[in-house]
Amino acid sequence: MFREFYSERDVVHEERRLRTESTPTGVFQEQFESMFWMASPYSWPVIGWTSDLNSYSMDEAMKYWNTYYRPNNLVGIIVGDFDPAAAKKTITTYFSRLEPGKVAPPPVVTLEPKQGAEMRMMAEAETQPQVEIRYHTVGFQHKDSYALDVMSSILNGRTGRLYKDMVEGSKVASSAGAQQDSRKYAGAFSFEAETKGESTPVQLEEGWYAELKKLQTEAVPAEELQKVKNQAMADSYRRLQSNFFLLIQLAQAEALGDWSEINKESAKVQAVTAEDIKRVANQYFDKTNRSVATYTRKAGATMAADPELAALPGPMQGMARQAAKKIGEEKDADKLKEGLTQLRDQAAQVPPQMAPVMEYLMKKMEARITELEKSAK
């Protein structure tokens, strides 16, 4: 048992190295999270700090397991064509024999205080210069979360304001995107952008503040707002077509607070007005409520432009970039072929917003396989 514990701990250490320590900005992103979430438990990385992993004992791991991984802390979801009575009987047969935990998970009592001043982090990394600007907003089911979601949709995509103005217009960014992240206890709105050519992070910041100013002072035109709402309605419908992703949505909503929210969110999005967007743009996007991470290129580092990566939504680019980097480092063509088959099988089931990322990664895999097979001849 002890040998298994220590070998598994080594696996988690390796996962942390791959996810965080071996990526160009991983450690800095972790630092930014801790700076932004000053008091909230959201400041802790899910996988833990290196010192946490080194200090955990077998007894502590079992205590954690018996507190959180028990039936009284479990959410179960069944989706598909089934007999509810028969399903309930089966669930009772197999799950009622499990004893509930003796200790309930402790409540979260430390919430994020109001930020009093702007915070900044400056970092040098082997990456294209980039900026993230993040604001404290609201959590799951808060009425303003829907206006913030619509606001991010107005900004995102190839027809969104950020791409039109910063990528195609001023050409200061190779990519730019925004995202509202509504969590259980709090929320955050992020703007992320990467420089293009000789542009600087300062120009990215200025571009964002200009876009924000428009939202704060001008009502979103009715046609633009309706286009975003129509897209949201279509996305909502498509997400219901896959049992797997319906299951994920239900589980996530229940874990956050209420599974039935997925039945209500579409109507709440449709109810958002131009005045709501203008109001939240003024209420949450104050200078004292923001944290800014600026990444400049480390001396000697060079980055090649990737137009296909630039076309992806901003919040997804970091994930896609890291995955593409691992694909480029892979030397086993058979392993890549296996991964490519898996991606193709999953492609039809992913949410619409993830489809461009899947397509991008499949192209990278195909190119790397071709490269490896040519070099082997």
MARTOR-63079 format. One record per residue (C-alpha): residue number from 1; residue in one letter; y, z, x. Coordinates in pm, 1 decimal. Each point is the difference from the previous one (the first is absolute). Example, Ala and Ser with C-alpha at 12.3 -4.5 7.8 and 13.67 -1.06 7.14 Angstrom:
<nodes>
{node 1, "A", {-450.0, 780.0, 1230.0}}
{node 2, "S", {344.0, -66.0, 137.0}}
</nodes>
This chain:
<nodes>
{node 1, "M", {0.0, 0.0, 0.0}}
{node 2, "F", {245.8, 93.0, 275.7}}
{node 3, "R", {-85.8, -316.0, 195.4}}
{node 4, "E", {69.9, -206.7, -311.8}}
{node 5, "F", {330.7, 179.3, -54.6}}
{node 6, "Y", {126.8, -72.5, 349.9}}
{node 7, "S", {-120.0, -360.7, -3.6}}
{node 8, "E", {180.6, -56.6, -332.6}}
{node 9, "R", {310.7, 162.8, 139.7}}
{node 10, "D", {-9.8, -251.4, 284.6}}
{node 11, "V", {-21.5, -280.3, -258.7}}
{node 12, "V", {316.3, 129.6, -169.2}}
{node 13, "H", {172.9, 19.6, 339.7}}
{node 14, "E", {-88.3, -365.8, 59.0}}
{node 15, "E", {127.0, -93.7, -345.4}}
{node 16, "R", {329.3, 170.2, 77.6}}
{node 17, "R", {25.7, -188.6, 330.0}}
{node 18, "L", {-61.1, -334.4, -173.9}}
{node 19, "R", {231.4, 68.7, -294.6}}
{node 20, "T", {284.1, 172.0, 175.1}}
{node 21, "E", {-2.5, 43.3, 374.2}}
{node 22, "S", {-104.2, -353.8, 98.0}}
{node 23, "T", {247.4, -179.3, -228.1}}
{node 24, "P", {352.2, -85.9, 120.3}}
{node 25, "T", {183.9, 217.4, -252.3}}
{node 26, "G", {-272.3, 233.3, -132.5}}
{node 27, "V", {113.5, 317.4, 176.1}}
{node 28, "F", {364.2, -69.2, -85.3}}
{node 29, "Q", {-82.7, -58.7, -366.4}}
{node 30, "E", {-177.5, 333.6, -4.6}}
{node 31, "Q", {308.2, 161.4, 152.1}}
{node 32, "F", {222.8, -168.8, -258.6}}
{node 33, "E", {-216.1, 134.0, -283.6}}
{node 34, "S", {36.9, 351.9, 136.0}}
{node 35, "M", {375.4, -43.6, 29.1}}
{node 36, "F", {41.1, -141.7, -350.3}}
{node 37, "W", {-224.3, 254.6, -174.9}}
{node 38, "M", {160.5, 308.6, 147.6}}
{node 39, "A", {-191.3, 262.9, -203.0}}
{node 40, "S", {-243.1, -185.2, -225.7}}
{node 41, "P", {-372.0, -19.7, 86.9}}
{node 42, "Y", {53.2, -377.9, -1.4}}
{node 43, "S", {124.9, 47.0, 356.0}}
{node 44, "W", {-357.1, 59.3, 118.1}}
{node 45, "P", {-205.3, -305.9, 99.4}}
{node 46, "V", {-314.3, -26.7, -212.6}}
{node 47, "I", {-225.6, -25.7, 301.8}}
{node 48, "G", {169.8, 297.6, 168.1}}
{node 49, "W", {176.2, 55.3, 327.2}}
{node 50, "T", {-200.4, -15.7, 322.6}}
{node 51, "S", {36.4, 376.0, 43.5}}
{node 52, "D", {-140.2, 50.4, -352.5}}
{node 53, "L", {-307.9, -205.6, 79.4}}
{node 54, "N", {-55.3, 189.0, 323.5}}
{node 55, "S", {26.3, 343.0, -160.9}}
{node 56, "Y", {-208.3, -42.5, -316.9}}
{node 57, "S", {-319.4, 203.6, -5.2}}
{node 58, "M", {-315.4, -53.9, -202.9}}
{node 59, "D", {88.0, 299.3, -219.5}}
{node 60, "E", {348.7, -136.6, -72.1}}
{node 61, "A", {-140.5, -340.7, -90.2}}
{node 62, "M", {-250.8, 155.4, -241.7}}
{node 63, "K", {270.0, 217.0, -157.5}}
{node 64, "Y", {212.3, -309.3, -57.0}}
{node 65, "W", {-298.2, -186.6, -142.8}}
{node 66, "N", {-86.9, 281.0, -241.5}}
{node 67, "T", {361.2, 22.4, -118.7}}
{node 68, "Y", {80.4, -366.1, -61.6}}
{node 69, "Y", {-328.4, -191.7, -21.7}}
{node 70, "R", {-133.0, 182.8, -305.3}}
{node 71, "P", {-59.8, -106.9, -363.6}}
{node 72, "N", {301.1, 197.1, -126.1}}
{node 73, "N", {220.8, -224.4, 216.5}}
{node 74, "L", {-173.7, -325.0, -90.7}}
{node 75, "V", {122.4, -303.3, -194.5}}
{node 76, "G", {-267.4, -239.4, -125.2}}
{node 77, "I", {72.0, -344.9, -145.4}}
{node 78, "I", {-235.1, -243.2, -176.0}}
{node 79, "V", {119.6, -352.5, -81.0}}
{node 80, "G", {-187.3, -281.1, -171.5}}
{node 81, "D", {-228.8, -72.2, -293.6}}
{node 82, "F", {-195.7, 322.8, -55.1}}
{node 83, "D", {-105.0, 242.9, -272.5}}
{node 84, "P", {235.1, 302.9, 24.6}}
{node 85, "A", {-258.9, 237.8, -150.2}}
{node 86, "A", {-272.6, -111.5, 241.1}}
{node 87, "A", {241.3, 13.4, 293.6}}
{node 88, "K", {106.3, 353.4, -90.6}}
{node 89, "K", {-364.0, 105.8, -23.6}}
{node 90, "T", {-76.0, -143.9, 344.5}}
{node 91, "I", {307.2, 162.8, 152.3}}
{node 92, "T", {-95.1, 335.8, -151.9}}
{node 93, "T", {-356.2, -31.7, 129.1}}
{node 94, "Y", {99.7, -60.6, 360.3}}
{node 95, "F", {333.1, 177.3, 36.9}}
{node 96, "S", {-43.9, 314.4, -210.9}}
{node 97, "R", {-246.8, 133.2, 256.1}}
{node 98, "L", {276.8, 10.8, 261.3}}
{node 99, "E", {172.7, 333.1, 36.4}}
{node 100, "P", {380.2, -2.4, -22.8}}
{node 101, "G", {191.4, 119.5, 300.9}}
{node 102, "K", {49.0, 373.8, 32.4}}
{node 103, "V", {352.9, -46.1, 132.1}}
{node 104, "A", {247.5, -228.7, -174.8}}
{node 105, "P", {222.0, -219.4, 219.4}}
{node 106, "P", {325.8, 186.8, 60.2}}
{node 107, "P", {306.5, -132.4, -183.8}}
{node 108, "V", {265.8, -191.4, 190.1}}
{node 109, "V", {296.6, 236.6, 10.4}}
{node 110, "T", {211.8, -151.1, 277.9}}
{node 111, "L", {204.8, -286.6, -137.9}}
{node 112, "E", {246.8, -221.5, 182.5}}
{node 113, "P", {354.6, 144.5, 3.3}}
{node 114, "K", {305.1, -217.2, -51.8}}
{node 115, "Q", {89.4, -181.6, 321.5}}
{node 116, "G", {343.3, 101.7, 122.8}}
{node 117, "A", {74.1, -256.0, 269.3}}
{node 118, "E", {-109.8, -342.4, 119.8}}
{node 119, "M", {-285.1, 10.8, 252.7}}
{node 120, "R", {-74.3, -264.1, 263.6}}
{node 121, "M", {-285.2, -80.1, 235.1}}
{node 122, "M", {39.6, -249.7, 285.1}}
{node 123, "A", {-317.0, -129.3, 164.2}}
{node 124, "E", {-100.0, -260.9, 259.2}}
{node 125, "A", {-330.6, -174.9, -63.6}}
{node 126, "E", {-192.8, -315.4, 84.9}}
{node 127, "T", {109.7, -161.4, -322.5}}
{node 128, "Q", {263.4, -226.4, -146.9}}
{node 129, "P", {317.9, 203.3, -68.3}}
{node 130, "Q", {-11.3, 139.1, -352.1}}
{node 131, "V", {149.8, 254.9, -235.5}}
{node 132, "E", {-125.3, 227.4, -275.5}}
{node 133, "I", {249.2, 174.5, -228.4}}
{node 134, "R", {-149.9, 251.6, -239.9}}
{node 135, "Y", {148.3, 202.9, -285.1}}
{node 136, "H", {-132.3, 296.9, -197.3}}
{node 137, "T", {-56.3, -102.1, -362.4}}
{node 138, "V", {-236.6, 113.7, -277.8}}
{node 139, "G", {-369.5, 53.4, -57.5}}
{node 140, "F", {-266.5, -131.6, -236.3}}
{node 141, "Q", {99.3, -34.0, -369.8}}
{node 142, "H", {366.4, 82.3, 59.6}}
{node 143, "K", {208.3, -226.5, -224.3}}
{node 144, "D", {196.8, -134.4, 297.7}}
{node 145, "S", {-312.7, -110.7, 186.9}}
{node 146, "Y", {-22.4, -309.6, -220.6}}
{node 147, "A", {359.9, -103.5, 63.7}}
{node 148, "L", {-62.7, 44.3, 372.6}}
{node 149, "D", {-316.3, -212.5, -23.8}}
{node 150, "V", {194.5, -276.1, -174.1}}
{node 151, "M", {275.0, 28.1, 260.5}}
{node 152, "S", {-254.7, -54.4, 278.3}}
{node 153, "S", {-138.7, -304.3, -183.8}}
{node 154, "I", {349.9, -150.3, -21.4}}
{node 155, "L", {25.7, 35.9, 376.7}}
{node 156, "N", {-350.8, -116.0, 95.8}}
{node 157, "G", {-186.9, -329.3, 24.8}}
{node 158, "R", {104.9, -351.0, 101.8}}
{node 159, "T", {230.3, -22.6, -300.4}}
{node 160, "G", {128.5, 355.8, 48.8}}
{node 161, "R", {343.1, 92.3, 128.1}}
{node 162, "L", {-109.0, 125.1, 342.7}}
{node 163, "Y", {-184.9, -320.1, 90.3}}
{node 164, "K", {274.4, -224.6, -135.4}}
{node 165, "D", {285.9, 184.4, 168.3}}
{node 166, "M", {-146.1, 144.2, 322.0}}
{node 167, "V", {-283.1, -240.7, 87.6}}
{node 168, "E", {127.3, -334.0, -133.9}}
{node 169, "G", {372.4, 77.8, -24.7}}
{node 170, "S", {137.1, 193.3, 297.5}}
{node 171, "K", {-330.8, -49.2, 187.8}}
{node 172, "V", {26.5, 345.2, 159.4}}
{node 173, "A", {-351.0, 94.9, -117.1}}
{node 174, "S", {-339.8, -159.7, 40.4}}
{node 175, "S", {-119.3, 225.6, -282.6}}
{node 176, "A", {151.4, 254.7, -237.5}}
{node 177, "G", {-138.1, 203.1, -288.3}}
{node 178, "A", {45.1, 309.7, -212.3}}
{node 179, "Q", {-236.4, 239.3, -175.6}}
{node 180, "Q", {13.2, 297.8, -235.7}}
{node 181, "D", {-278.5, 250.0, 76.7}}
{node 182, "S", {-44.3, 242.8, -291.9}}
{node 183, "R", {-232.9, 282.0, 105.3}}
{node 184, "K", {-117.3, 308.7, -189.3}}
{node 185, "Y", {271.2, 239.6, 113.6}}
{node 186, "A", {275.2, -226.4, 130.0}}
{node 187, "G", {89.4, -359.8, 74.4}}
{node 188, "A", {167.3, -224.0, 254.9}}
{node 189, "F", {164.2, -342.1, 2.7}}
{node 190, "S", {-27.4, -198.3, 322.7}}
{node 191, "F", {167.3, -308.7, 140.3}}
{node 192, "E", {-171.0, -164.0, 299.0}}
{node 193, "A", {105.3, -304.3, 198.9}}
{node 194, "E", {-76.1, -169.3, 331.6}}
{node 195, "T", {252.4, -190.2, 209.0}}
{node 196, "K", {-1.0, -374.8, 55.6}}
{node 197, "G", {112.1, -172.4, 319.1}}
{node 198, "E", {285.1, 185.1, 166.8}}
{node 199, "S", {95.6, 209.7, -302.7}}
{node 200, "T", {10.1, 378.5, 34.1}}
{node 201, "P", {-113.1, 302.5, -202.4}}
{node 202, "V", {367.4, 70.3, -70.8}}
{node 203, "Q", {24.1, -334.7, -180.8}}
{node 204, "L", {-307.8, 87.0, -204.4}}
{node 205, "E", {161.3, 327.1, -106.4}}
{node 206, "E", {323.3, -174.2, -90.1}}
{node 207, "G", {-192.8, -257.4, -202.8}}
{node 208, "W", {-176.6, 273.1, -196.3}}
{node 209, "Y", {318.5, 191.9, -72.7}}
{node 210, "A", {160.4, -322.0, -126.3}}
{node 211, "E", {-291.6, -59.8, -238.4}}
{node 212, "L", {12.2, 362.1, -113.7}}
{node 213, "K", {374.1, -24.6, -65.9}}
{node 214, "K", {-58.7, -292.6, -237.0}}
{node 215, "L", {-254.4, 200.6, -196.6}}
{node 216, "Q", {238.0, 295.8, -16.7}}
{node 217, "T", {300.7, -197.7, -120.0}}
{node 218, "E", {-133.2, -306.4, -186.3}}
{node 219, "A", {-235.1, -16.2, -297.4}}
{node 220, "V", {-318.8, -197.9, 65.4}}
{node 221, "P", {26.5, -327.7, -198.1}}
{node 222, "A", {-215.0, -6.0, -314.2}}
{node 223, "E", {-199.5, -305.0, 115.7}}
{node 224, "E", {-85.4, 157.1, 337.3}}
{node 225, "L", {-104.5, 326.2, -165.2}}
{node 226, "Q", {-217.6, -176.1, -257.2}}
{node 227, "K", {-173.0, -205.0, 271.3}}
{node 228, "V", {-102.1, 320.3, 178.3}}
{node 229, "K", {-119.4, 156.2, -325.9}}
{node 230, "N", {-207.4, -308.4, -82.5}}
{node 231, "Q", {-163.4, 16.5, 342.1}}
{node 232, "A", {-72.0, 371.3, -47.7}}
{node 233, "M", {-162.8, -73.3, -335.8}}
{node 234, "A", {-215.2, -275.4, 151.5}}
{node 235, "D", {-103.0, 225.2, 290.7}}
{node 236, "S", {-87.9, 278.8, -243.3}}
{node 237, "Y", {-225.3, -236.6, -195.1}}
{node 238, "R", {-170.6, -132.8, 313.9}}
{node 239, "R", {-75.5, 353.2, 120.0}}
{node 240, "L", {-200.9, 58.1, -318.1}}
{node 241, "Q", {-225.2, -300.8, 62.8}}
{node 242, "S", {-201.2, 172.0, 274.4}}
{node 243, "N", {-210.5, 303.5, -91.2}}
{node 244, "F", {16.0, 121.0, 357.9}}
{node 245, "F", {378.3, 0.4, 19.9}}
{node 246, "L", {28.1, 143.1, -351.6}}
{node 247, "L", {-216.9, 285.7, 124.8}}
{node 248, "I", {226.1, 51.0, 301.2}}
{node 249, "Q", {311.5, 5.3, -220.1}}
{node 250, "L", {-150.9, 254.5, -239.1}}
{node 251, "A", {-117.5, 226.5, 280.9}}
{node 252, "Q", {333.1, -13.3, 179.0}}
{node 253, "A", {201.3, 67.2, -316.4}}
{node 254, "E", {-221.7, 294.9, -95.1}}
{node 255, "A", {22.4, 146.5, 350.4}}
{node 256, "L", {378.7, -29.7, -17.7}}
{node 257, "G", {20.4, 159.0, -343.2}}
{node 258, "D", {-109.7, -210.9, -298.8}}
{node 259, "W", {-247.3, -289.3, -24.0}}
{node 260, "S", {161.2, -126.4, -321.7}}
{node 261, "E", {317.0, -90.9, 189.0}}
{node 262, "I", {-147.3, -343.9, 72.4}}
{node 263, "N", {21.4, -66.3, -376.4}}
{node 264, "K", {368.6, 92.8, -7.8}}
{node 265, "E", {147.6, -129.0, 324.1}}
{node 266, "S", {35.7, -362.6, -109.7}}
{node 267, "A", {214.6, 97.0, -300.8}}
{node 268, "K", {207.8, 231.1, 219.4}}
{node 269, "V", {64.8, -281.2, 247.3}}
{node 270, "Q", {101.7, -233.3, -283.2}}
{node 271, "A", {245.4, 265.7, -123.4}}
{node 272, "V", {192.8, 11.2, 330.9}}
{node 273, "T", {356.7, -128.7, -37.8}}
{node 274, "A", {252.7, -139.6, 245.7}}
{node 275, "E", {198.6, 319.8, -51.2}}
{node 276, "D", {-306.7, 208.4, 98.3}}
{node 277, "I", {-28.4, -190.7, 328.1}}
{node 278, "K", {369.0, 42.4, 74.5}}
{node 279, "R", {-25.4, 372.0, -79.0}}
{node 280, "V", {-299.6, 72.9, 227.4}}
{node 281, "A", {153.9, -211.6, 278.9}}
{node 282, "N", {298.3, 236.4, -5.3}}
{node 283, "Q", {-192.1, 321.9, -64.6}}
{node 284, "Y", {-261.7, -8.7, 276.3}}
{node 285, "F", {138.4, -227.0, 272.0}}
{node 286, "D", {257.1, 227.6, 154.9}}
{node 287, "K", {51.6, 14.9, 376.5}}
{node 288, "T", {-94.5, 368.5, 16.0}}
{node 289, "N", {-327.2, -74.0, -181.3}}
{node 290, "R", {-129.6, -255.3, 249.2}}
{node 291, "S", {-202.4, -0.1, 319.8}}
{node 292, "V", {11.6, -296.8, 236.6}}
{node 293, "A", {-261.7, -108.2, 254.1}}
{node 294, "T", {113.7, -261.6, 251.4}}
{node 295, "Y", {-251.0, -169.8, 229.2}}
{node 296, "T", {123.3, -197.0, 298.1}}
{node 297, "R", {-218.5, -206.6, 230.0}}
{node 298, "K", {-130.1, 186.4, 301.0}}
{node 299, "A", {105.9, -151.8, 330.7}}
{node 300, "G", {-243.4, -274.0, 100.9}}
{node 301, "A", {-157.4, -38.7, -344.2}}
{node 302, "T", {-1.0, -346.9, -158.8}}
{node 303, "M", {-80.2, -84.6, -360.7}}
{node 304, "A", {-77.2, -345.0, -136.4}}
{node 305, "A", {142.7, -87.5, -340.4}}
{node 306, "D", {-254.0, -37.6, -281.5}}
{node 307, "P", {149.6, -179.3, -303.7}}
{node 308, "E", {-305.8, 69.0, -218.3}}
{node 309, "L", {29.3, 372.3, 69.9}}
{node 310, "A", {371.9, -16.7, -75.5}}
{node 311, "A", {-75.8, -143.7, -343.3}}
{node 312, "L", {-200.4, 307.6, -103.4}}
{node 313, "P", {171.4, 282.5, -192.8}}
{node 314, "G", {169.3, 235.4, 245.7}}
{node 315, "P", {-205.2, 315.0, -75.2}}
{node 316, "M", {-325.3, -192.0, 62.8}}
{node 317, "Q", {99.7, -157.3, 329.0}}
{node 318, "G", {-77.9, 299.6, 218.2}}
{node 319, "M", {-355.2, 23.3, -133.0}}
{node 320, "A", {-50.1, -377.4, 31.7}}
{node 321, "R", {143.5, -4.0, 352.4}}
{node 322, "Q", {-233.9, 275.4, 120.1}}
{node 323, "A", {-303.5, -163.1, -162.9}}
{node 324, "A", {91.2, -336.2, 155.7}}
{node 325, "K", {33.2, 165.9, 339.9}}
{node 326, "K", {-353.7, 141.3, -27.3}}
{node 327, "I", {-129.9, -341.1, -107.1}}
{node 328, "G", {163.8, -156.3, 305.5}}
{node 329, "E", {-165.7, 257.6, 226.5}}
{node 330, "E", {-348.9, -44.6, -149.7}}
{node 331, "K", {-241.5, -182.8, 233.9}}
{node 332, "D", {-305.3, -20.5, -227.6}}
{node 333, "A", {12.6, -316.5, -213.1}}
{node 334, "D", {-297.6, 109.6, -212.3}}
{node 335, "K", {172.4, 326.0, -86.8}}
{node 336, "L", {309.6, -193.0, -104.5}}
{node 337, "K", {-210.2, -235.7, -214.2}}
{node 338, "E", {-153.0, 297.7, -176.8}}
{node 339, "G", {345.1, 145.8, -60.2}}
{node 340, "L", {128.2, -335.6, -126.1}}
{node 341, "T", {-285.2, -22.2, -251.9}}
{node 342, "Q", {82.5, 347.5, -127.5}}
{node 343, "L", {368.1, -87.0, -38.8}}
{node 344, "R", {-83.6, -317.2, -191.0}}
{node 345, "D", {-223.5, 198.2, -235.0}}
{node 346, "Q", {278.8, 250.6, -61.9}}
{node 347, "A", {283.6, -253.3, -29.8}}
{node 348, "A", {-51.5, -70.1, -369.3}}
{node 349, "Q", {11.4, 369.4, -87.9}}
{node 350, "V", {305.4, 122.2, 189.2}}
{node 351, "P", {327.5, 71.1, -184.2}}
{node 352, "P", {238.6, -299.9, -2.4}}
{node 353, "Q", {240.8, 165.2, 243.2}}
{node 354, "M", {-277.7, 28.3, 260.3}}
{node 355, "A", {-117.0, -362.5, -26.6}}
{node 356, "P", {247.7, -137.7, 260.8}}
{node 357, "V", {-113.5, 264.8, 249.6}}
{node 358, "M", {-366.4, -90.2, -52.4}}
{node 359, "E", {76.7, -369.9, 43.8}}
{node 360, "Y", {198.0, 70.6, 317.7}}
{node 361, "L", {-281.4, 207.5, 153.2}}
{node 362, "M", {-266.4, -256.8, -91.7}}
{node 363, "K", {201.4, -269.7, 178.7}}
{node 364, "K", {27.4, 224.1, 306.1}}
{node 365, "M", {-376.5, 57.5, -2.7}}
{node 366, "E", {-75.2, -371.2, -32.6}}
{node 367, "A", {233.5, -81.1, 289.4}}
{node 368, "R", {-149.7, 272.3, 220.8}}
{node 369, "I", {-356.6, -112.5, -77.5}}
{node 370, "T", {90.0, -358.1, 95.1}}
{node 371, "E", {161.9, 123.9, 321.0}}
{node 372, "L", {-305.5, 206.5, 99.0}}
{node 373, "E", {-247.0, -278.9, -78.3}}
{node 374, "K", {199.0, -251.8, 206.3}}
{node 375, "S", {11.8, 232.9, 298.7}}
{node 376, "A", {-376.9, 56.7, -24.6}}
{node 377, "K", {-80.0, -372.9, 42.2}}
</nodes>
